[in-house]
């Protein structure tokens, strides 16, 4: 093959892989919608069964001459293909379609280094640069403020690793295996593994789910387009391209997955905002008056204390692909006024003070009686003089006690008034 023809074949192979990414990107949306009706394992079982039967019907003549080596290579590649899709499909239950699509493309990071270890081919500088950008993009999209990954993201990460191994196998097997036979064996092996695991873990499948609207069409799309056609094109394309180049081209799957999920599923996006407050949309390029779909953000968006895009606060909005949305912010007061503490009540009430004063008065009267009876000694005249002095003191004490009681009562009334006013003020605040 001449150099010109070789370049033409590589361009055609690259275009076919890019076409595959478009189909796979839309498949995330179809799988997300189908998960409401079919369990993940049985979804894979029907998907790969339809693909295997379709391949067998179209290429039954080529399949008859399959060698044992092609059988083993196809079965091994199909096993890793099943494992990859199993983790991807289950991960899709716990994360968004856009995140699932993006994290799946982690294989673009792993493939160059895995090919280096297996095939002893050092990755080129552009492969390393692409891998670096992929890691940064993966972190920005999937990691939260506390650098944690949710359960669905973790399952999808395992899927990406298994896809990397699958691509390395294809890179080696296409050198001495026919792409059609290799693809048929992959689909058949993945279908068999799905049926066995589905029966063991999820019980019997109820075929009446195909009577639900859209389920049959979704399965046909996943089986014929996303599986049979796409994996055949991938196998043929990797025959003429390196594993590293193929992984970079197939990584565009995440881009189309994001676009399709936002467009068809209208998935919401979380964006960081500079201020804490309420945000009102004042412009949206997808509004009907601009010829858009009319899917805007009509309600006020209150910011949440969740870190995103390097900001402490964020809002969740709906945005069309390549759309523009402008918001107006009304900041809110972050501080709350503390309620003043209630004044402590006096330790002694007016009643207790009055009782103590009466007790002291009774004690003084007892002393006066003792003096009158002569217990204090002396003549009657001295006793009478002493009694007169005590009587004067009693009168002074009684007058002072009355004044003290009146004063304490006034204080008590003022204290009660202050407490009532304070309670009203606290209630208003």
ZAVOMAR-167925 format. One record per residue (C-alpha): residue in one letter; chain; y negated, z, x. Coordinates in Angstrom, 2 decimals, always signed. Layout:
BEGIN
<type a&mol A&v Y&w Z&u X>;
...
***
This chain:
BEGIN
<type x&mol A&v +0.00&w +0.00&u +0.00>;
<type x&mol A&v -3.37&w -1.05&u +1.36>;
<type x&mol A&v -6.20&w +1.42&u +1.88>;
<type x&mol A&v -8.22&w -0.11&u -0.96>;
<type x&mol A&v -5.30&w +0.11&u -3.37>;
<type x&mol A&v -4.62&w +3.66&u -2.22>;
<type x&mol A&v -8.22&w +4.68&u -3.01>;
<type x&mol A&v -7.99&w +2.99&u -6.40>;
<type x&mol A&v -4.79&w +4.89&u -7.20>;
<type x&mol A&v -6.38&w +8.20&u -6.16>;
<type x&mol A&v -9.42&w +7.50&u -8.35>;
<type x&mol A&v -7.15&w +6.72&u -11.28>;
<type x&mol A&v -5.10&w +9.85&u -10.61>;
<type x&mol A&v -8.29&w +11.95&u -10.45>;
<type x&mol A&v -9.53&w +10.49&u -13.74>;
<type x&mol A&v -6.19&w +11.28&u -15.40>;
<type x&mol A&v -6.41&w +14.93&u -14.27>;
<type x&mol A&v -9.95&w +15.20&u -15.59>;
<type x&mol A&v -8.73&w +13.83&u -18.92>;
<type x&mol A&v -6.01&w +16.50&u -18.85>;
<type x&mol A&v -8.66&w +19.22&u -18.46>;
<type x&mol A&v -10.44&w +18.01&u -21.61>;
<type x&mol A&v -7.23&w +18.22&u -23.65>;
<type x&mol A&v -6.29&w +21.60&u -22.21>;
<type x&mol A&v -9.81&w +22.92&u -22.81>;
<type x&mol A&v -9.51&w +22.11&u -26.52>;
<type x&mol A&v -6.00&w +23.60&u -26.60>;
<type x&mol A&v -7.41&w +27.10&u -26.07>;
<type x&mol A&v -9.21&w +26.84&u -29.39>;
<type x&mol A&v -6.11&w +25.53&u -31.18>;
<type x&mol A&v -3.94&w +28.33&u -29.76>;
<type x&mol A&v -6.52&w +30.97&u -30.68>;
<type x&mol A&v -6.52&w +29.81&u -34.30>;
<type x&mol A&v -2.71&w +29.48&u -34.42>;
<type x&mol A&v -2.17&w +33.06&u -33.23>;
<type x&mol A&v -3.05&w +34.33&u -36.71>;
<type x&mol A&v +0.05&w +32.67&u -38.15>;
<type x&mol A&v +2.60&w +32.39&u -35.31>;
<type x&mol A&v +3.61&w +34.93&u -32.71>;
<type x&mol A&v +2.89&w +33.92&u -29.09>;
<type x&mol A&v +6.50&w +33.39&u -28.03>;
<type x&mol A&v +7.44&w +31.25&u -31.01>;
<type x&mol A&v +4.22&w +29.31&u -30.59>;
<type x&mol A&v +5.42&w +28.36&u -27.11>;
<type x&mol A&v +8.92&w +27.63&u -28.41>;
<type x&mol A&v +7.71&w +25.07&u -30.95>;
<type x&mol A&v +5.13&w +23.65&u -28.56>;
<type x&mol A&v +7.59&w +22.89&u -25.77>;
<type x&mol A&v +10.39&w +21.86&u -28.15>;
<type x&mol A&v +8.15&w +19.20&u -29.71>;
<type x&mol A&v +7.13&w +18.04&u -26.23>;
<type x&mol A&v +10.75&w +17.86&u -24.98>;
<type x&mol A&v +11.94&w +15.95&u -28.06>;
<type x&mol A&v +8.98&w +13.57&u -27.78>;
<type x&mol A&v +9.72&w +12.87&u -24.11>;
<type x&mol A&v +13.43&w +12.39&u -24.83>;
<type x&mol A&v +12.70&w +9.92&u -27.61>;
<type x&mol A&v +10.33&w +7.83&u -25.47>;
<type x&mol A&v +12.17&w +7.92&u -22.14>;
<type x&mol A&v +15.83&w +8.43&u -23.07>;
<type x&mol A&v +16.94&w +5.56&u -20.79>;
<type x&mol A&v +15.29&w +7.13&u -17.71>;
<type x&mol A&v +16.70&w +10.55&u -18.53>;
<type x&mol A&v +20.31&w +9.33&u -18.47>;
<type x&mol A&v +20.20&w +8.71&u -14.73>;
<type x&mol A&v +18.89&w +12.19&u -13.83>;
<type x&mol A&v +20.31&w +13.56&u -10.57>;
<type x&mol A&v +21.35&w +17.17&u -10.01>;
<type x&mol A&v +18.44&w +17.65&u -7.62>;
<type x&mol A&v +15.96&w +16.49&u -10.26>;
<type x&mol A&v +17.66&w +18.76&u -12.78>;
<type x&mol A&v +17.30&w +21.83&u -10.53>;
<type x&mol A&v +13.71&w +21.05&u -9.50>;
<type x&mol A&v +12.65&w +20.44&u -13.09>;
<type x&mol A&v +14.33&w +23.64&u -14.27>;
<type x&mol A&v +12.61&w +25.74&u -11.57>;
<type x&mol A&v +9.21&w +24.21&u -12.30>;
<type x&mol A&v +9.81&w +24.72&u -16.03>;
<type x&mol A&v +10.63&w +28.40&u -15.51>;
<type x&mol A&v +7.30&w +29.09&u -13.79>;
<type x&mol A&v +5.56&w +26.95&u -16.39>;
<type x&mol A&v +7.01&w +29.14&u -19.15>;
<type x&mol A&v +6.02&w +32.37&u -17.37>;
<type x&mol A&v +2.49&w +31.07&u -16.91>;
<type x&mol A&v +2.05&w +30.11&u -20.54>;
<type x&mol A&v +3.71&w +33.30&u -21.77>;
<type x&mol A&v +1.15&w +35.49&u -20.02>;
<type x&mol A&v -1.67&w +33.14&u -20.95>;
<type x&mol A&v -0.79&w +33.12&u -24.65>;
<type x&mol A&v -0.37&w +36.89&u -24.86>;
<type x&mol A&v -3.59&w +37.37&u -22.89>;
<type x&mol A&v -5.37&w +35.22&u -25.45>;
<type x&mol A&v -4.61&w +37.89&u -28.11>;
<type x&mol A&v -6.77&w +40.46&u -26.27>;
<type x&mol A&v -9.61&w +38.36&u -24.86>;
<type x&mol A&v -11.83&w +35.46&u -25.87>;
<type x&mol A&v -10.81&w +31.81&u -25.57>;
<type x&mol A&v -13.65&w +31.10&u -23.13>;
<type x&mol A&v -12.67&w +33.97&u -20.81>;
<type x&mol A&v -9.00&w +33.07&u -21.04>;
<type x&mol A&v -9.78&w +29.50&u -20.05>;
<type x&mol A&v -11.91&w +30.54&u -17.10>;
<type x&mol A&v -9.58&w +33.20&u -15.70>;
<type x&mol A&v -6.62&w +30.83&u -15.95>;
<type x&mol A&v -8.30&w +28.64&u -13.34>;
<type x&mol A&v -7.85&w +31.37&u -10.75>;
<type x&mol A&v -5.18&w +29.07&u -9.34>;
<type x&mol A&v -7.96&w +27.02&u -7.75>;
<type x&mol A&v -8.41&w +29.95&u -5.36>;
<type x&mol A&v -4.74&w +30.56&u -4.69>;
<type x&mol A&v -3.38&w +27.02&u -4.37>;
<type x&mol A&v -5.09&w +26.05&u -1.05>;
<type x&mol A&v -3.85&w +29.18&u +0.69>;
<type x&mol A&v -0.41&w +29.02&u -0.90>;
<type x&mol A&v -0.11&w +25.39&u +0.20>;
<type x&mol A&v -1.11&w +26.51&u +3.70>;
<type x&mol A&v +1.69&w +29.09&u +3.73>;
<type x&mol A&v +4.36&w +26.79&u +2.27>;
<type x&mol A&v +3.42&w +23.34&u +3.61>;
<type x&mol A&v +1.57&w +24.52&u +6.76>;
<type x&mol A&v -1.50&w +22.48&u +5.83>;
<type x&mol A&v -4.78&w +24.24&u +6.63>;
<type x&mol A&v -7.23&w +24.11&u +3.70>;
<type x&mol A&v -10.39&w +22.07&u +4.25>;
<type x&mol A&v -13.88&w +23.57&u +4.28>;
<type x&mol A&v -14.73&w +22.16&u +0.85>;
<type x&mol A&v -11.62&w +23.83&u -0.59>;
<type x&mol A&v -12.75&w +27.19&u +0.79>;
<type x&mol A&v -16.28&w +26.71&u -0.59>;
<type x&mol A&v -14.90&w +25.80&u -4.01>;
<type x&mol A&v -12.64&w +28.85&u -3.90>;
<type x&mol A&v -15.65&w +31.07&u -3.09>;
<type x&mol A&v -17.64&w +29.74&u -6.03>;
<type x&mol A&v -14.63&w +30.24&u -8.30>;
<type x&mol A&v -14.28&w +33.90&u -7.26>;
<type x&mol A&v -17.98&w +34.58&u -7.89>;
<type x&mol A&v -17.86&w +32.87&u -11.27>;
<type x&mol A&v -14.69&w +34.75&u -12.22>;
<type x&mol A&v -16.28&w +38.10&u -11.35>;
<type x&mol A&v -19.50&w +37.38&u -13.25>;
<type x&mol A&v -17.62&w +36.31&u -16.36>;
<type x&mol A&v -14.71&w +38.74&u -16.65>;
<type x&mol A&v -15.74&w +41.97&u -14.91>;
<type x&mol A&v -17.67&w +44.63&u -16.81>;
<type x&mol A&v -20.39&w +46.91&u -15.54>;
<type x&mol A&v -17.79&w +49.39&u -14.25>;
<type x&mol A&v -15.91&w +46.58&u -12.47>;
<type x&mol A&v -12.94&w +46.93&u -14.82>;
<type x&mol A&v -10.78&w +44.20&u -16.37>;
<type x&mol A&v -9.40&w +44.50&u -19.88>;
<type x&mol A&v -5.72&w +44.03&u -20.74>;
<type x&mol A&v -6.11&w +40.43&u -21.85>;
<type x&mol A&v -7.93&w +39.53&u -18.63>;
<type x&mol A&v -5.14&w +41.10&u -16.57>;
<type x&mol A&v -2.43&w +39.10&u -18.35>;
<type x&mol A&v -4.45&w +35.93&u -17.79>;
<type x&mol A&v -4.78&w +36.73&u -14.08>;
<type x&mol A&v -0.96&w +36.86&u -13.83>;
<type x&mol A&v -0.91&w +33.52&u -15.63>;
<type x&mol A&v -3.25&w +32.01&u -13.01>;
<type x&mol A&v -1.02&w +33.17&u -10.16>;
<type x&mol A&v +2.08&w +31.66&u -11.78>;
<type x&mol A&v +0.23&w +28.39&u -12.40>;
<type x&mol A&v -0.57&w +28.25&u -8.68>;
<type x&mol A&v +3.12&w +28.58&u -7.81>;
<type x&mol A&v +3.94&w +25.91&u -10.40>;
<type x&mol A&v +1.45&w +23.47&u -8.82>;
<type x&mol A&v +2.93&w +24.02&u -5.34>;
<type x&mol A&v +6.40&w +23.26&u -6.70>;
<type x&mol A&v +5.16&w +20.07&u -8.33>;
<type x&mol A&v +3.46&w +19.05&u -5.10>;
<type x&mol A&v +6.79&w +19.32&u -3.26>;
<type x&mol A&v +9.10&w +18.01&u -6.00>;
<type x&mol A&v +7.13&w +14.83&u -6.80>;
<type x&mol A&v +7.90&w +13.59&u -3.30>;
<type x&mol A&v +11.54&w +12.94&u -4.21>;
<type x&mol A&v +11.75&w +13.33&u -8.02>;
<type x&mol A&v +10.80&w +10.91&u -10.78>;
<type x&mol A&v +7.74&w +12.25&u -12.67>;
<type x&mol A&v +9.21&w +11.46&u -16.10>;
<type x&mol A&v +12.52&w +13.24&u -15.44>;
<type x&mol A&v +10.70&w +16.14&u -13.84>;
<type x&mol A&v +8.43&w +16.50&u -16.89>;
<type x&mol A&v +11.32&w +16.32&u -19.37>;
<type x&mol A&v +13.19&w +19.08&u -17.56>;
<type x&mol A&v +10.05&w +21.25&u -17.45>;
<type x&mol A&v +9.52&w +20.95&u -21.19>;
<type x&mol A&v +13.21&w +21.56&u -21.97>;
<type x&mol A&v +13.45&w +24.63&u -19.72>;
<type x&mol A&v +10.22&w +26.14&u -21.07>;
<type x&mol A&v +11.43&w +25.55&u -24.66>;
<type x&mol A&v +14.83&w +27.18&u -23.99>;
<type x&mol A&v +13.22&w +30.24&u -22.36>;
<type x&mol A&v +10.79&w +30.59&u -25.28>;
<type x&mol A&v +13.53&w +30.49&u -27.92>;
<type x&mol A&v +15.73&w +33.03&u -26.11>;
<type x&mol A&v +12.88&w +35.48&u -25.47>;
<type x&mol A&v +11.50&w +35.02&u -28.98>;
<type x&mol A&v +14.85&w +35.87&u -30.61>;
<type x&mol A&v +15.29&w +38.92&u -28.35>;
<type x&mol A&v +11.79&w +40.40&u -28.69>;
<type x&mol A&v +10.34&w +39.12&u -31.97>;
<type x&mol A&v +13.40&w +38.65&u -34.19>;
<type x&mol A&v +14.09&w +35.69&u -36.43>;
<type x&mol A&v +11.32&w +33.19&u -36.95>;
<type x&mol A&v +10.21&w +32.32&u -40.46>;
<type x&mol A&v +9.56&w +28.55&u -40.71>;
<type x&mol A&v +7.55&w +28.95&u -43.92>;
<type x&mol A&v +4.47&w +29.53&u -41.73>;
<type x&mol A&v +4.30&w +25.75&u -41.35>;
<type x&mol A&v +3.26&w +25.56&u -44.99>;
<type x&mol A&v +0.00&w +27.30&u -44.09>;
<type x&mol A&v -3.02&w +25.00&u -43.75>;
<type x&mol A&v -3.40&w +23.47&u -40.30>;
<type x&mol A&v -0.35&w +25.09&u -38.65>;
<type x&mol A&v +1.81&w +21.94&u -38.54>;
<type x&mol A&v -1.07&w +19.82&u -37.21>;
<type x&mol A&v -1.86&w +22.43&u -34.55>;
<type x&mol A&v +1.77&w +22.50&u -33.34>;
<type x&mol A&v +1.91&w +18.72&u -33.16>;
<type x&mol A&v -1.33&w +18.66&u -31.16>;
<type x&mol A&v -0.10&w +21.34&u -28.74>;
<type x&mol A&v +3.32&w +19.73&u -28.38>;
<type x&mol A&v +2.48&w +16.03&u -28.10>;
<type x&mol A&v -1.02&w +15.97&u -26.63>;
<type x&mol A&v -1.47&w +19.24&u -24.72>;
<type x&mol A&v +2.12&w +19.47&u -23.43>;
<type x&mol A&v +3.96&w +16.13&u -23.37>;
<type x&mol A&v +1.03&w +13.86&u -22.47>;
<type x&mol A&v -0.89&w +16.27&u -20.25>;
<type x&mol A&v +2.03&w +17.47&u -18.13>;
<type x&mol A&v +3.23&w +13.90&u -17.66>;
<type x&mol A&v -0.25&w +12.90&u -16.44>;
<type x&mol A&v -0.41&w +15.99&u -14.22>;
<type x&mol A&v +2.96&w +15.25&u -12.64>;
<type x&mol A&v +2.03&w +11.62&u -11.99>;
<type x&mol A&v -1.43&w +12.55&u -10.70>;
<type x&mol A&v -0.12&w +15.14&u -8.24>;
<type x&mol A&v +2.17&w +12.49&u -6.79>;
<type x&mol A&v -0.90&w +10.79&u -5.32>;
<type x&mol A&v -3.19&w +13.80&u -4.77>;
<type x&mol A&v -2.85&w +16.96&u -2.73>;
<type x&mol A&v -2.25&w +20.31&u -4.41>;
<type x&mol A&v -5.70&w +21.58&u -3.33>;
<type x&mol A&v -7.51&w +18.54&u -4.73>;
<type x&mol A&v -5.52&w +18.71&u -7.96>;
<type x&mol A&v -6.32&w +22.40&u -8.43>;
<type x&mol A&v -10.06&w +21.78&u -8.01>;
<type x&mol A&v -10.01&w +18.95&u -10.56>;
<type x&mol A&v -7.94&w +20.96&u -13.03>;
<type x&mol A&v -10.33&w +23.90&u -12.72>;
<type x&mol A&v -12.72&w +21.98&u -15.00>;
<type x&mol A&v -10.37&w +23.13&u -17.74>;
<type x&mol A&v -12.42&w +26.34&u -17.92>;
<type x&mol A&v -15.65&w +24.41&u -18.44>;
<type x&mol A&v -14.25&w +22.46&u -21.38>;
<type x&mol A&v -12.54&w +25.57&u -22.69>;
<type x&mol A&v -15.89&w +27.37&u -22.80>;
<type x&mol A&v -17.64&w +24.43&u -24.47>;
<type x&mol A&v -14.94&w +23.98&u -27.11>;
<type x&mol A&v -14.68&w +27.73&u -27.85>;
<type x&mol A&v -18.44&w +28.07&u -28.35>;
<type x&mol A&v -18.66&w +24.83&u -30.32>;
<type x&mol A&v -15.62&w +25.20&u -32.57>;
<type x&mol A&v -14.98&w +28.94&u -32.64>;
<type x&mol A&v -18.67&w +29.83&u -32.30>;
<type x&mol A&v -17.80&w +32.63&u -29.93>;
<type x&mol A&v -20.60&w +35.04&u -29.22>;
<type x&mol A&v -22.11&w +35.48&u -25.77>;
<type x&mol A&v -23.40&w +38.69&u -24.22>;
<type x&mol A&v -26.62&w +38.35&u -22.19>;
<type x&mol A&v -28.64&w +40.93&u -20.29>;
<type x&mol A&v -32.15&w +41.82&u -21.50>;
<type x&mol A&v -35.02&w +43.40&u -19.54>;
<type x&mol A&v -36.08&w +45.98&u -22.14>;
<type x&mol A&v -34.51&w +48.42&u -24.54>;
<type x&mol A&v -35.51&w +47.50&u -28.08>;
<type x&mol A&v -35.01&w +45.08&u -30.96>;
<type x&mol A&v -34.88&w +41.32&u -30.36>;
<type x&mol A&v -35.81&w +38.68&u -32.94>;
<type x&mol A&v -35.02&w +35.01&u -32.44>;
<type x&mol A&v -38.15&w +32.85&u -32.69>;
<type x&mol A&v -36.65&w +29.54&u -31.51>;
<type x&mol A&v -33.18&w +27.98&u -31.47>;
<type x&mol A&v -32.52&w +24.38&u -30.47>;
<type x&mol A&v -29.47&w +24.31&u -32.78>;
<type x&mol A&v -31.56&w +24.89&u -35.91>;
<type x&mol A&v -31.24&w +22.39&u -38.76>;
<type x&mol A&v -34.86&w +21.29&u -38.47>;
<type x&mol A&v -34.09&w +20.04&u -34.96>;
<type x&mol A&v -30.96&w +18.23&u -36.10>;
<type x&mol A&v -28.55&w +20.98&u -35.08>;
<type x&mol A&v -25.70&w +22.70&u -36.89>;
<type x&mol A&v -27.91&w +25.50&u -38.16>;
<type x&mol A&v -25.82&w +28.26&u -36.55>;
<type x&mol A&v -28.63&w +30.49&u -35.31>;
<type x&mol A&v -29.24&w +34.24&u -35.01>;
<type x&mol A&v -31.13&w +35.19&u -38.20>;
<type x&mol A&v -30.77&w +38.96&u -37.89>;
<type x&mol A&v -32.54&w +41.36&u -35.56>;
<type x&mol A&v -30.52&w +42.17&u -32.43>;
<type x&mol A&v -30.68&w +45.78&u -31.20>;
<type x&mol A&v -30.02&w +46.13&u -27.49>;
<type x&mol A&v -27.04&w +48.15&u -26.27>;
<type x&mol A&v -26.85&w +50.27&u -23.13>;
<type x&mol A&v -24.23&w +47.95&u -21.60>;
<type x&mol A&v -24.84&w +46.35&u -18.20>;
<type x&mol A&v -24.80&w +42.56&u -18.08>;
<type x&mol A&v -26.32&w +39.97&u -15.75>;
<type x&mol A&v -27.73&w +42.76&u -13.55>;
<type x&mol A&v -29.61&w +44.33&u -16.51>;
<type x&mol A&v -29.01&w +47.82&u -17.90>;
<type x&mol A&v -29.23&w +46.63&u -21.52>;
<type x&mol A&v -27.73&w +43.60&u -23.29>;
<type x&mol A&v -27.49&w +41.81&u -26.65>;
<type x&mol A&v -24.78&w +39.63&u -28.18>;
<type x&mol A&v -25.91&w +36.26&u -29.54>;
<type x&mol A&v -24.51&w +33.00&u -30.84>;
<type x&mol A&v -25.51&w +29.96&u -28.82>;
<type x&mol A&v -24.54&w +26.32&u -29.10>;
<type x&mol A&v -23.28&w +24.47&u -25.98>;
<type x&mol A&v -26.23&w +23.53&u -23.77>;
<type x&mol A&v -28.51&w +25.12&u -26.38>;
<type x&mol A&v -31.71&w +27.12&u -25.93>;
<type x&mol A&v -32.63&w +30.34&u -27.72>;
<type x&mol A&v -35.90&w +32.31&u -27.39>;
<type x&mol A&v -36.28&w +35.94&u -28.51>;
<type x&mol A&v -39.24&w +38.23&u -29.10>;
<type x&mol A&v -38.76&w +41.89&u -28.12>;
<type x&mol A&v -40.09&w +45.03&u -29.81>;
<type x&mol A&v -39.52&w +47.90&u -27.33>;
<type x&mol A&v -38.30&w +51.26&u -28.64>;
<type x&mol A&v -39.21&w +54.78&u -27.45>;
<type x&mol A&v -36.33&w +56.07&u -25.35>;
<type x&mol A&v -37.46&w +59.72&u -25.42>;
<type x&mol A&v -37.06&w +62.09&u -28.32>;
<type x&mol A&v -39.26&w +65.14&u -28.82>;
<type x&mol A&v -37.41&w +68.39&u -28.48>;
<type x&mol A&v -37.62&w +70.85&u -31.34>;
<type x&mol A&v -39.54&w +73.99&u -30.36>;
<type x&mol A&v -37.51&w +77.14&u -30.27>;
<type x&mol A&v -38.04&w +79.60&u -33.08>;
<type x&mol A&v -39.95&w +82.77&u -32.26>;
<type x&mol A&v -37.83&w +85.86&u -31.91>;
<type x&mol A&v -38.21&w +88.44&u -34.56>;
<type x&mol A&v -39.54&w +91.90&u -33.61>;
<type x&mol A&v -36.86&w +94.39&u -32.73>;
<type x&mol A&v -38.12&w +97.05&u -35.10>;
<type x&mol A&v -38.85&w +96.41&u -38.77>;
<type x&mol A&v -41.55&w +98.21&u -40.79>;
<type x&mol A&v -38.87&w +100.12&u -42.64>;
<type x&mol A&v -37.37&w +101.59&u -39.45>;
<type x&mol A&v -40.80&w +102.69&u -38.17>;
<type x&mol A&v -41.57&w +104.41&u -41.49>;
<type x&mol A&v -38.28&w +106.28&u -41.45>;
<type x&mol A&v -38.94&w +107.53&u -37.89>;
<type x&mol A&v -42.41&w +108.75&u -38.87>;
<type x&mol A&v -41.04&w +110.70&u -41.85>;
<type x&mol A&v -38.47&w +112.31&u -39.62>;
<type x&mol A&v -41.19&w +113.48&u -37.20>;
<type x&mol A&v -43.23&w +114.88&u -40.11>;
<type x&mol A&v -40.31&w +116.90&u -41.43>;
<type x&mol A&v -39.77&w +118.35&u -37.96>;
<type x&mol A&v -43.42&w +119.44&u -37.74>;
<type x&mol A&v -43.23&w +121.09&u -41.21>;
<type x&mol A&v -40.16&w +123.02&u -40.11>;
<type x&mol A&v -42.08&w +124.34&u -37.12>;
<type x&mol A&v -44.91&w +125.42&u -39.44>;
<type x&mol A&v -42.49&w +127.29&u -41.72>;
<type x&mol A&v -41.03&w +129.07&u -38.73>;
<type x&mol A&v -44.45&w +130.18&u -37.67>;
<type x&mol A&v -45.25&w +131.42&u -41.16>;
<type x&mol A&v -42.13&w +133.54&u -41.35>;
<type x&mol A&v -43.11&w +135.30&u -38.18>;
<type x&mol A&v -40.42&w +133.71&u -35.96>;
<type x&mol A&v -43.11&w +132.83&u -33.54>;
<type x&mol A&v -44.12&w +136.53&u -33.17>;
<type x&mol A&v -47.60&w +138.25&u -33.39>;
<type x&mol A&v -49.65&w +139.65&u -36.27>;
<type x&mol A&v -50.12&w +138.15&u -39.70>;
<type x&mol A&v -53.63&w +137.16&u -38.78>;
<type x&mol A&v -52.45&w +135.37&u -35.66>;
<type x&mol A&v -49.72&w +133.70&u -37.68>;
<type x&mol A&v -52.21&w +132.59&u -40.31>;
<type x&mol A&v -54.50&w +131.20&u -37.61>;
<type x&mol A&v -51.62&w +129.39&u -36.03>;
<type x&mol A&v -50.56&w +128.03&u -39.46>;
<type x&mol A&v -54.09&w +126.77&u -40.15>;
<type x&mol A&v -54.07&w +124.92&u -36.82>;
<type x&mol A&v -50.70&w +123.40&u -37.60>;
<type x&mol A&v -51.93&w +122.33&u -41.05>;
<type x&mol A&v -54.88&w +120.52&u -39.44>;
<type x&mol A&v -52.53&w +118.78&u -37.04>;
<type x&mol A&v -50.26&w +117.81&u -39.95>;
<type x&mol A&v -53.20&w +116.29&u -41.81>;
<type x&mol A&v -54.21&w +114.29&u -38.72>;
<type x&mol A&v -50.63&w +113.16&u -38.14>;
<type x&mol A&v -50.24&w +112.09&u -41.76>;
<type x&mol A&v -53.50&w +110.13&u -41.68>;
<type x&mol A&v -52.48&w +108.43&u -38.43>;
<type x&mol A&v -49.04&w +107.65&u -39.84>;
<type x&mol A&v -50.53&w +105.99&u -42.94>;
<type x&mol A&v -52.81&w +103.87&u -40.78>;
<type x&mol A&v -49.89&w +102.89&u -38.57>;
<type x&mol A&v -47.75&w +101.91&u -41.54>;
<type x&mol A&v -50.58&w +99.77&u -42.98>;
<type x&mol A&v -51.04&w +98.06&u -39.61>;
<type x&mol A&v -47.31&w +97.39&u -39.26>;
<type x&mol A&v -47.16&w +95.93&u -42.76>;
<type x&mol A&v -50.04&w +93.58&u -41.94>;
<type x&mol A&v -48.29&w +92.49&u -38.75>;
<type x&mol A&v -45.07&w +91.87&u -40.63>;
<type x&mol A&v -46.86&w +89.69&u -43.21>;
<type x&mol A&v -48.53&w +87.66&u -40.46>;
<type x&mol A&v -45.21&w +87.22&u -38.66>;
<type x&mol A&v -43.56&w +86.02&u -41.87>;
<type x&mol A&v -46.38&w +83.52&u -42.40>;
<type x&mol A&v -46.08&w +82.17&u -38.86>;
<type x&mol A&v -42.30&w +81.73&u -39.15>;
<type x&mol A&v -42.68&w +79.87&u -42.46>;
<type x&mol A&v -45.28&w +77.53&u -40.97>;
<type x&mol A&v -43.12&w +76.90&u -37.89>;
<type x&mol A&v -40.08&w +76.03&u -40.04>;
<type x&mol A&v -42.13&w +73.50&u -42.03>;
<type x&mol A&v -43.43&w +71.89&u -38.84>;
<type x&mol A&v -39.93&w +71.60&u -37.33>;
<type x&mol A&v -38.62&w +70.08&u -40.57>;
<type x&mol A&v -41.31&w +67.38&u -40.54>;
<type x&mol A&v -40.56&w +66.43&u -36.93>;
***
